[in-house]
Amino acid sequence: MGEVVIKLNNVSKCFKRYARPVDRLKEILLPGKTYAQEFWALRDVSFEVMRGETLGIIGRNGAGKSTLLQMICGTLTPTSGEVQVNGRVAALLELGAGFNPEFTGRENVYMNGAIMGLSRQDVDERFDRVITFADIGDFIDQPVKTYSSGMYVRLAFASAIHVDPDILIVDEALSVGDMFFQAKCMARMKQMMDSGVTVLFVSHDISSVKSLCRQAIFLNQGELISWGSSDQVVEKYFSMKVESEQNIIKSDKEKKDLINKKIINLGTSLLDKESGFIENSAFQKRASFQRIQNGRANFVNVQLLNQEGEETSSVDYEENVTLRMAIEVYEDIEELAFGYHIRDRNGIDIVYSDSVIEEKNLHCVKQGDRYIIDWQFRASLIQGMYNIACVLSIPIVIEIGQVDFCDFIPLAVQFSMTPRKDSSLYGIVHWDNLVKIQNYQQHK
């Protein structure tokens, strides 16, 4: 640990695109004249990966993720900048890469081992483990071109992890496997991480990135937008995604001006303390971090209350608590939804609910309306620190999760859970169970 195994310094990659094939020939025959259009897949990308670290790489299609990984693997050279890689790299970049379709699975395993620097004896020692993990049966002696996509990726992943790599690169390939195989791969990857293997993990599943990766980078149109803790990088990615899909208020001044303009007949008097409509500078400070707003409706305050109705930041195991949301509406809205995420210290969603699930959406709300929304639940989480994110949105196509975000607050409330007093809780969350025990004796 502490050793840099991957280092990129101002790396850029430019591809040339020609309108007609003859233009490529003209450029060769006429030096100094170009007929190509330049496309920069990456521009001035710099970051480091330490030994044993798991780095998530996120970004939309065409962001430059695959180009970046190919340069780290050595199958592409940068146009400018420097790529340093220290260690043996095993990669699953895309389905179809690395295996010869005419060769059998067995032949491809040996060929892959040779490419990775293993002797035939080394592959012999690993071969049984490879085919056991891949679980493709007699197809191991059939040409790879006859494989289904699931069989192919099983063998590719099994081959990659059994060459004892220093660096493992996985690019979305595992998404084609069945549920059991994906779970098996995740378990094996975590085992490799614990043993000190460096992992680069590319996925559109941001929950997997947050759960597997401590650090992450966010690429957009070939540029490195963010590099840091996976939770913060994912929130940046989400914020930019929403910005590109809907109108949001971007600056604090713009937020204040627009909201003040829309508060026409609301008056300035706030309700009593118990309602949640109070001036709360601590909440406003927390809420400002990567907050998404469009000025149509707003969280004025969010509080976590104990059984006595007092604001709290420490919750006992199985204590009944209330999550109170104070909402103001700034224009007429046909339907308004609201919800919350309880996340652990790594930003992973543990508990989620919203008004769509609970069938409690607000309908035909009017400008000037104010609402107090209380979520009451029994907290049965494992000991630790938690954060509550809150969302206020207008449903558009709810079946595919398309909404217009009125207000999204990644850091609305933070609290700690005290440990369970009797036996320890080994899962993250406990739910009510109905346990039936029967003394059963088999009669012959």
ZIMOHU-V296245 format. One record per backbone hydrogen bond with DSSP energy under -1.0 kcal/mol. CO is the residue of the C=O (numbers start at 0). NH is the residue of the N-H. E is the energy in kcal/mol with one decimal. If there is no record, write none. Layout:
CO/NH/E  CO/NH/E
This chain:
2/50/-3.1  4/85/-2.8  5/48/-2.6  6/83/-2.9  7/46/-1.2  8/81/-1.7  10/44/-2.6  11/78/-1.9  11/79/-1.7  12/40/-1.8  12/41/-1.4  14/38/-2.9  16/36/-3.1  19/22/-1.4  21/25/-2.4  22/26/-1.9  23/27/-1.3  24/28/-2.3  25/29/-2.1  29/32/-1.6  36/16/-2.7  38/14/-3.3  41/12/-1.8  44/10/-2.6  46/7/-2.7  48/4/-2.5  48/5/-1.6  49/52/-2.0  52/198/-2.0  53/214/-1.3  54/200/-2.8  55/216/-2.4  56/202/-1.1  57/218/-2.5  59/62/-1.7  62/221/-2.1  63/67/-2.2  64/68/-2.3  65/69/-2.4  66/70/-1.7  67/71/-1.8  68/72/-2.4  69/74/-1.9  69/75/-1.3  79/11/-2.5  81/8/-2.5  83/6/-2.5  87/165/-1.9  87/166/-2.5  89/168/-2.8  91/170/-2.5  93/96/-2.0  99/102/-1.3  100/144/-2.2  102/143/-2.8  103/107/-2.3  104/108/-2.1  105/109/-1.9  106/110/-2.4  107/111/-2.9  108/112/-2.1  109/113/-2.2  110/114/-2.3  111/115/-1.7  112/117/-3.0  113/116/-1.5  118/122/-2.1  119/123/-2.6  120/124/-2.0  121/125/-1.0  122/126/-1.9  125/129/-2.0  126/130/-2.4  127/131/-2.0  128/132/-2.2  129/133/-2.6  130/134/-2.2  135/138/-1.6  136/139/-1.5  137/140/-1.7  138/141/-2.1  139/105/-2.7  141/104/-1.3  142/145/-2.0  143/146/-2.2  147/151/-2.4  148/152/-2.2  149/153/-1.7  150/154/-2.1  151/155/-2.6  152/156/-2.6  153/157/-2.4  154/158/-2.4  155/159/-2.1  156/160/-2.3  157/161/-1.0  165/197/-2.6  166/89/-2.8  167/199/-2.7  168/91/-2.8  169/201/-2.9  171/174/-1.8  172/175/-1.5  173/176/-1.3  177/181/-2.6  178/182/-2.3  179/183/-2.2  180/184/-2.6  181/185/-2.5  182/186/-2.2  183/187/-2.1  184/188/-2.9  185/189/-2.4  186/190/-1.8  187/191/-2.3  188/192/-2.6  189/193/-2.4  190/194/-1.2  191/196/-2.4  192/195/-1.6  197/167/-3.0  198/54/-2.9  199/169/-2.6  200/56/-2.4  201/171/-1.7  203/205/-1.2  204/208/-1.7  205/209/-2.3  206/210/-2.1  207/211/-2.4  208/212/-2.4  213/229/-2.0  214/55/-2.5  215/227/-2.1  216/57/-2.4  217/224/-2.8  217/225/-1.2  219/222/-1.8  221/42/-2.6  222/219/-2.4  225/217/-2.5  227/215/-2.5  228/232/-2.3  229/233/-2.5  230/234/-1.8  231/235/-1.9  232/236/-2.3  233/237/-2.6  234/238/-2.5  235/239/-2.3  236/240/-2.1  237/241/-2.3  238/242/-2.4  239/243/-1.8  241/245/-1.9  250/254/-2.4  251/255/-2.5  252/256/-2.8  253/257/-2.3  254/258/-2.6  255/259/-2.4  256/260/-1.9  257/261/-1.7  258/262/-1.5  261/263/-1.6  271/274/-1.2  275/277/-1.7  279/283/-2.2  280/284/-2.2  281/285/-2.1  282/286/-3.2  283/287/-1.1  285/288/-1.5  287/290/-1.1  291/407/-2.3  292/248/-3.3  295/329/-2.5  297/327/-2.4  300/325/-2.9  302/323/-2.9  303/311/-2.7  304/321/-2.3  305/308/-1.9  309/305/-2.8  312/415/-2.2  314/417/-2.5  315/318/-2.1  318/378/-2.6  320/376/-2.1  321/304/-3.1  322/374/-2.7  323/302/-2.5  324/372/-2.8  325/299/-3.0  325/300/-1.2  326/370/-2.2  327/297/-2.7  328/367/-2.6  332/364/-1.7  333/363/-3.3  335/361/-2.8  336/392/-2.6  337/354/-3.0  338/390/-2.1  339/352/-1.9  340/388/-2.5  341/349/-3.3  341/350/-1.6  342/386/-2.6  343/346/-2.3  347/343/-2.0  350/341/-3.0  352/339/-2.6  353/357/-2.1  354/359/-3.2  361/335/-2.9  364/332/-2.2  365/368/-2.4  368/328/-2.2  370/326/-2.7  372/324/-2.9  374/322/-3.1  376/320/-2.7  378/317/-3.7  379/429/-2.6  383/416/-2.9  385/414/-2.3  386/342/-3.4  387/411/-2.0  387/412/-1.4  388/340/-2.6  389/408/-3.0  390/338/-2.0  391/405/-2.2  391/406/-2.2  392/336/-3.6  393/403/-2.3  396/399/-1.3  396/401/-2.3  397/400/-1.0  401/395/-2.2  401/396/-1.7  403/393/-2.4  405/293/-1.7  406/391/-2.7  407/291/-2.2  408/389/-1.9  412/387/-3.1  414/385/-3.0  415/314/-3.0  416/383/-1.2  427/381/-2.5  437/439/-1.1
